[in-house]
């Protein structure tokens, strides 16, 4: 998902471990862009390995799912 200001939320899969984690980042305004998210900044609930960020509001709140336990979450920025 993407906000009006270009902040995006999504998820990545680690090809080595199979873990899925969410991310939030801001695009730089170019048409095509490669992004790199430090592992320490990936979204992950404490226990599961399949955390998927599915949407983001203009306020920065992220909504998503934890697929191992089939539950949803809302993350609010600090």
DADARA-V700918 format. One record per pair of residues at least 24 apart in sequence whose C-alpha atoms are under 10 Angstrom apart, sorted by the first residue. I is the first residue (numbers start at 0). J is the second residue. If there is no record, write none. Layout:
I_J ; I_J
This chain:
0_52 ; 0_53 ; 0_54 ; 0_55 ; 0_56 ; 0_61 ; 0_62 ; 1_25 ; 1_26 ; 1_53 ; 1_54 ; 1_55 ; 1_56 ; 1_57 ; 2_54 ; 2_55 ; 2_56 ; 2_57 ; 2_58 ; 2_59 ; 3_56 ; 3_57 ; 4_28 ; 4_57 ; 5_57 ; 6_55 ; 6_56 ; 6_57 ; 6_59 ; 7_52 ; 7_53 ; 7_54 ; 7_55 ; 7_56 ; 7_59 ; 7_61 ; 8_42 ; 8_51 ; 8_52 ; 8_53 ; 8_54 ; 8_55 ; 8_56 ; 8_59 ; 8_60 ; 8_61 ; 8_62 ; 8_63 ; 9_42 ; 9_50 ; 9_51 ; 9_52 ; 9_53 ; 9_54 ; 9_55 ; 9_61 ; 9_63 ; 10_41 ; 10_42 ; 10_49 ; 10_50 ; 10_51 ; 10_52 ; 10_53 ; 10_63 ; 11_36 ; 11_41 ; 11_49 ; 11_50 ; 11_51 ; 11_52 ; 12_48 ; 12_49 ; 12_50 ; 12_51 ; 16_48 ; 17_48 ; 17_49 ; 18_43 ; 18_47 ; 18_48 ; 18_49 ; 18_50 ; 19_43 ; 19_47 ; 19_48 ; 19_49 ; 19_50 ; 19_51 ; 19_52 ; 19_65 ; 19_66 ; 20_44 ; 20_47 ; 20_48 ; 20_49 ; 20_50 ; 20_51 ; 20_52 ; 20_65 ; 21_49 ; 21_50 ; 21_51 ; 21_52 ; 21_53 ; 21_61 ; 21_63 ; 21_64 ; 21_65 ; 22_50 ; 22_51 ; 22_52 ; 22_53 ; 22_61 ; 23_52 ; 23_54 ; 23_55 ; 23_59 ; 23_61 ; 42_74 ; 44_72 ; 44_74
